[in-house]
């Protein structure tokens, strides 16, 4: 079991050195990924509530959140959803990452509709 990722874990995933300005952007992406992960997995973790301890979450949810935070951080380089690929030309960035969804789906509650 793990907990929701901390800033140094996401920064390490991105292979970035500590930087006061970038850390603010990374942490914003991390908090957005945690919020989405909370909704996706039906956890009730509020990082701003000191009386609410950081819950144990499955390792695959932890990894999904780290990957999602990294993706959100990198997304600021593709405001319109595309990246210049040099010799590849322009590449469209998909809206969702299938690896992240697969990790979340493995531990998220099943919904029958």
CORLIN-V961518 format. One line per field, one symbol per residue. ss: DSSP state (h for helix, s for strand, l for the rest). A space follows every 10 residues. Layout:
# CORLIN-V961518
ss=???
This chain:
# CORLIN-V961518
ss=lsllllhhhh hhhllllllh hhhhhhhhhh hhhhhhhhhh hlllllllll llllllslhh hhhhhhhhhh hhhhhlllll lssslhhhls sslllllhhh hhhhhhhlll lll
